[in-house]
Amino acid sequence: MMRVAIPETVLFRDLDGEAVILETVSGRYYGLNEVGTRMWLLLQRHGGIEPAYRDLLSEYQVPGDQLREDLLQFVESLSSRHLLELGEG
C-alpha cells in the first residue's frame, strides 16, 4: 500500500472548510479548496492513499476511476512541492 506522511516542515491550517498549507523551508503558501482540504485531512488521518480513497468514494458522488485519478494527481502535486512524503508500507 502506498503510504503518505506530512513532513515536519509543513504546517496546515483549516479555515472553515478551506485550508492553507505552508512549506516552512521555502516559505511558500498553498491554498486548498473544500475538496482538496477533505483529501488532505483523510490522507493525514489514514496515512495511506487507499483508505482515503475509500472514504472519499463514500462521501462524493463521483465515478471511482475519476476519483482515484484526481486523488493520485493531488498526491503527486503535493509530493512534488515537498508537502507530502510517499513510501511503500
N, C-alpha and C positions, 0 to 999 in steps of 0.2 A: 504494500500500500504506500502511496506517496504521502509523506509526512510534510507538514509545514510548521515553521516556528517563526516567531517575530523576534528579530534581533533586539538586543538591549538598547541599541542606538535609535530605536523607532518609538515615537510617542503617538498615542491615539487619543482623540477627544471626540465624543459623541455630542453633537449639538442639535438635540431634538430630532433625531432620525437621520440627519446628515452629519458627516464626520470630516475631521481634518486629521491628516497623518503628517507628522514631522520627522524627517530623517535628520537627526541631530549632527551627523558628521558633515553633511553638505549644507545643512540649514534650509533645505527645500521643503516646502509645504505642498501637500496634495489634498484635494477635496474629493469626497465620495458622496454620490447621491444616495438615496434611500436604499436602493437595491445593492449597491456596492458596499454600503455600511452593513447591511444584513449578511452579505457574503463574508466580509471581514470578520464580523462577530462570530459567525459559525466556524470559520477556519480557525479562529483563535480558540474557541471553545473545544472543538474536536481535535485540533492538531493534525487533521488529515483532510484530504480533498473528498474522498468518497463519502464519509459521514456527513460532511457539509452539503454535498450534492443531494443526498437522500432527504435531508431536512428541507432544503430549498425546493425540491421537487414536490414535497407535500404542501408547501406554502404558496407556490406560484402556479398559475395556470399557464404553463408553457410546455411545449414538447420536450421530452427528456434529452434528446440529442442536441437540441438548441441550447438548453440549459447547461449541459455538460461542456459544450464548446465555449459558451460565454464564461463559465466558471474557470475553465482552463486558460482562456485568454486573460482573464482578470488576474489569476495567479501568476502567469508568465509576465504580465506587465508589472506587477508589484515586485516580483523577483528581480527583474531587470533593473529596477530602481533601488535595489537593496532594502526593500521594505518587508520582504519575506525570505526565509531561507528554506530551500527544498531539500528533501532527503528521502531515502528509502527507509521503511520501518515496519 
